[in-house]
């Protein structure tokens, strides 16, 4: 391929992508930011903000921003794994599993995405799969 061929584009860069969409997209409007990524995962952050509250009496964030965070991280995880951007459906598709884990004691929540899952996932020591438990362990190390 020649240097001018669009198929010869650079590998997908999630930090660069987020720097763009944070200025123009919905994710940026609600405050989603890039934190880190690996070969098949991406960590994004949605800082708590009063503008995101869905239940004023409890302070709980509305489901829309959480779903947007999960959808964006799922997409970026796929693109990182592929090494390129492509349109696709997200959330519990293509061997991905996503969810929201809340640690009420510490007052934090983690939206997680696990990729490359087999059709039958090995159980963990809890009601989560072993892969989900590993995602929690990784996230806990990052939050320290």
ABEGO torsion letter per residue (X at the ends): XBAABAAABBBBBAAAAAAAAAAABAAAAAGBBBABBBAABBBBBBBBBAAABABAAAGBBBAAAAAAAAAAAAAAAAAAAAGBBBBBBBEGBGGBBBBBBBBAAAGBBBBBBBBGBBABBBBBABABBAAAAAAAAAAAAAAX
